[in-house]
Amino acid sequence: MEDAGVKIIKVELCNDGKYPIFTVGFKYDPRGQTDDYFNPLYAKVAQANGFWPFSFVDVEDSLIIDVGVDQTTKNLSVNFEEFSSVPVSTGAGLSQILNRNMLGAQVTYLESLTGPAWKVFPGATPSAQELRIYQVDGCQVGAEILNGDVQSLGMNLSSGCGIDLNRFIVRTPAIPPTNAMTFGAFENAVGHGSFAADCLDGCGNADDPSVYDRYVGPQADDNLEIVASASTADGITAAAAGQWEALMETKNGQFYVDQLLFNCDGDYDAQAASILQNVPIKTIFIGWNVAGPWSSCSTQR
C-alpha cells in the first residue's frame, strides 16, 4: 500500500487474524472517478490477505470501505459507509467508556454512549461471547458481550490509543500509561500472570497467532482478568516466542509444544516472563471470561 501512496496510520486484526482493518489516508476520494487506482489496490490487498475480506477506515474522507471477497470466484464487492470525523484521541471519550463501572453493564447502555458497533464478530457458538468494535476518540475499542452484558473491554495500543488501567484497579504507585508498555512493565505494574500462546510452531501465516500474559486479580479486585498480548507477526515478538518454544521443546519435547500443554500447566510462566519482558504489548483486555487459548484448559489457573 505504501507503494501506492497510501498513508497507513494503524492496522488492527480481527476474526482470528483473518480480517484486517486498515486506518489510512488515501490521496484520492474512493468514491470519485478513481477505479483505475483503487480496483488494483483492492485486488492486491485481497491477494496478500489470502482472499479474506478486509476494511479501510479512510480518515481523509471520513469513510469506511468494506471489501468482501467471494472465496470461490475471488470476485470483490466494495461497500462505502460514511462516519462522522473524530479528533485524535484526547482521552475524554475513552474515559467514559473504559472504566470499571462499564464492566457488567448492559450493551444497550454502552451503545448509548458509543453509538452502534462498527463491527460485530459473533462467537463460535450461540452461547459464546461476541466481539463488538467501536470508534471512540479516533481509537477502536473492543467489547466482549455475553447475554447482552459487557464482559470485558479493551483496545489495540498505539501512541494515540491506550487504556488507563487505574480506572479498573488500584495500585500504588499508579499503573503507568499502556501505550508503549512491555510485558515486563505490565508484570511489574499489575502483577505476575500466566503466559499462553495460540500456537508456537507450524501456525501458518494467515493465523496471526499471539502470545498472552493473563493476570487474574484477587477478590479485592473483583477477580478481574487483565490480558496483555502481542502478535508473533511482529519480529521482536516472534524472536522471543521462538526462544520460549525452543526452551520448552528441549525440556519437554515437540508434543508438549504442539499440544499447547504449557497453556494449562504454568510450568514455564517464569521463563516466559523473563524472555518476553522487553517485548511491547499491542493489545490489552480487562474484565471477566476474556477469550483466549486458556479457555480450552480443563482446569483454570
QUIKAKA-V185371 format. One record per run of one state. SS is the DSSP state (H for helix, E for strand, L for the rest). FROM is the first residue (numbers start at 1). LEN is the number of residues. If there is no record, write none. Layout:
<<SS FROM LEN> <SS FROM LEN>>
//
This chain:
<<L 1 1> <H 2 3> <L 5 2> <E 7 8> <L 15 4> <E 19 7> <L 26 9> <H 35 14> <L 49 5> <E 54 5> <L 59 4> <E 63 7> <L 70 6> <E 76 7> <L 83 9> <H 92 6> <L 98 2> <H 100 3> <L 103 3> <E 106 1> <H 107 8> <L 115 4> <E 119 3> <L 122 8> <E 130 7> <L 137 2> <E 139 8> <L 147 2> <E 149 8> <L 157 1> <E 158 1> <L 159 2> <E 161 1> <L 162 3> <H 165 3> <L 168 14> <E 182 1> <H 183 8> <L 191 3> <E 194 4> <L 198 7> <H 205 3> <L 208 2> <E 210 7> <L 217 2> <H 219 3> <L 222 3> <E 225 7> <L 232 3> <H 235 18> <L 253 1> <H 254 5> <L 259 3> <H 262 4> <L 266 3> <H 269 7> <L 276 4> <E 280 1> <L 281 2> <E 283 5> <L 288 5> <H 293 4> <L 297 5>>
//
